[in-house]
Amino acid sequence: MTATPQPLMDTQPYVALDLEYNQPSGTIIQVGVAIGSASQSQQEYVVRCWNLKVDEPISEFITQLTGITDEDCRSGVSLAQCAAELGELLNAHAVFVNPVTWGGGDSTDLLNAFAQAQVAFPHFGRRWIDVKTWATLLSLARTPTGEVQQGGLSKAMARYKLQFLGEAQGLSEFLCVRRGYLPTVMDKWVSS
C-alpha cells in the first residue's frame, strides 16, 4: 500500500524582515516586515513598514532605488517606537523566533541598531532563515553540472514564474520575497 502525499498545511507564522539602508553611511532608514504562514494566501499576510527618523540626507541613488525620500525620514519614527510596535506585532502573531531574510544579516543589523540606541528588543533569535541561500541551493540541485548560476532576486523569482515588481518600489523586494517567493519555494521544496 502506497501512502498518499498530503498537502502542506504549515500554520506556523513567520516574520519576513527587510531593511533599507542609506548610502554611503549604511544607516537603516526603513524596516519592513510581512507576517504569514505557508497555509495563508498572500492577501492574508500582515505587512507593515516603518520609515525611521534619521539625521542625514538620503542618497539620491537610494531614493531612486527604493522611493524613500528625505521627507519620509524627516517624518519617520524613532528606533524606540519601531521596536515597540514591531515587538507588539511579533507577540500578537506568535511568529517563529528567527526572521526570514533575502541574503541574511538584516536581523543582526537591526538588533545592533537597537542595542546602540539602548532600546530593548528581546524578539529575534541568534539566526535567520536566508531565502537567498535556500533558493541558490535549490537552483543548483536542479541545474545540470557545470552551468553557472547567475542573477539576483528577479531571476530567482522568474524560475518559479513569479512576477518581480521592480527595485524602484520601496518595499518591492520584501513583498515579492515574503508574499510570493517564500511560500512558492517552500511548496516546491516540500513537493520535490
Residue, then its C-alpha position, 0 to 999 in steps of 0.5 A: m500500500t502506497a501512502t498518499p502525499q498530503p498537502l502542506m498545511d504549515t500554520q506556523p507564522y513567520v516574520a519576513l524582515d527587510l531593511e533599507y539602508n542609506q548610502p554611503s553611511g549604511t544607516i537603516i532608514q526603513v524596516g519592513v516586515a510581512i507576517g504569514s504562514a505557508s497555509q495563508s494566501q498572500q492577501e492574508y499576510v500582515v505587512r507593515c513598514w516603518n520609515l525611521k527618523v534619521d539625521e542625514p540626507i538620503s542618497e539620491f541613488i537610494t531614493q531612486l532605488t527604493g522611493i524613500t525620500d528625505e521627507d519620509c525620514r524627516s517624518g519617520v519614527s524613532l528606533a524606540q517606537c519601531a521596536a515597540e510596535l514591531g515587538e507588539l506585532l511579533n507577540a500578537h502573531a506568535v511568529f517563529v523566533n528567527p526572521v526570514t531574510w533575502g541574503g541574511g544579516d538584516s536581523t543582526d543589523l537591526l538588533n545592533a541598531f537597537a542595542q546602540a540606541q539602548v532600546a530593548f528588543p528581546h524578539f529575534g533569535r541568534r539566526w535567520i532563515d536566508v531565502k537567498t541561500w535556500a533558493t541558490l541551493l535549490s537552483l543548483a540541485r536542479t541545474p545540470t553540472g557545470e552551468v553557472q548560476q547567475g542573477g539576483l532576486s528577479k531571476a530567482m523569482a522568474r524560475y518559479k514564474l513569479q512576477f518581480l515588481g521592480e527595485a524602484q518600489g520601496l518595499s518591492e523586494f520584501l513583498c515579492v520575497r515574503r508574499g510570493y517567493l517564500p511560500t512558492v519555494m517552500d511548496k516546491w521544496v516540500s513537493s520535490 
